[in-house]
Amino acid sequence: MTDASPPRDFEALRAALVARSGRLSKRLAQVAQFFLNHPEEVAVSTLVHLADLACVPPATITRFAKELGFQGFSDLQLVFRERLLGPRLPYAERLSGLGDGDLDQPGAVFGSFVQAAVQSDRDQLAACVEVLATSEVVHVAAARGAFGLGAYTVYGLGSIGRRAQLVDNLGAMRGMQVAAMGPGDTLLAMTFDDYTPETVEVVTLAAARGNRVLVITDNALSPVAGLATHVLYVNEARLGHFRSQVPAMIVAQAMIVGLGRRLGSVETVQNRKIENSIASTRRLAKDGGRRSGGRTT
């Protein structure tokens, strides 16, 4: 058990686990991976049920909680419940946070609750869009279960005028594909637990070359998170043993739409400058013609 005070919110907990990465035992690392990948399950499930889902004995989860400085699992679970539900405020304070007009519009109230349920780092998303906007070519690495997501992303980027290509590892030549990246190119990698080794290798090679690397993955303990310029975390959605790509697809689409608007605004400004320049040239030519005509007469 550690003597340090336990983390009191989810971000602090994630930072604490990242700091311990590589120093936890195999079992405790397995629990850490599961907890970060399934925070909603941790928030609402019993200790025994979570142990069954994580394929570890219940005592291992208790030991994991104490390793982080908690008295036991119940204290650790409170961090996950607060992440899910938000801090507990008196009902009057919760209502006071809403404008009078909002209370008269059930659709707006519903939309606010839906928006609050979406866990997304807007700053990281904006940073990713900015990197993509300044990239010569975007190379997308996604394999196995994430392959469909990667293929769609290449299509979406191409549709808004951003050059993109898939690092498809054809002929096992992923190393050569990374070596062909230019200094102004960016790698966009997508991988989730169990983390495709080929994608991890591509990220490692691109980062070593000094290229900018954007990553969409599931948690801070992902082997590619520490190699990235910017990271977007996506919680998995599961249907039994099947993983849904919907959450990751939403993030990818948000990135593509944001980039499209960013490129469109730049193009609009450039077009306006060109139009102003042409109009100015025409005015100068017209004024010059008038002066020339006056001297002739």
Secondary structure, 3 states (H helix, E strand, C coil): CCCCCCCCCHHHHHHHHHHCCCCCCHHHHHHHHHHHHCHHHHHHCCHHHHHHHHCCCHHHHHHHHHHCCCCCHHHHHHHHHHHHHCCCCCHHHHHHCCCHHHHCCHHHHHHHHHHHHCCCCHHHHHHHHHHHHCCCCEEEEECHHHHHHHHHHHHHHHHCCCCEEECCCHHHCHHHHHHCCCCCCEEEEECCCCCCHHHHHHHHHHHHHCCEEEEEECCCCCCCHHHCCEEEECCCEEECCEEECHHHHHHHHHHHHHHHHHHHHHHHHHHHHHHHHHHHHHHHHHHHHHHHHHHHC
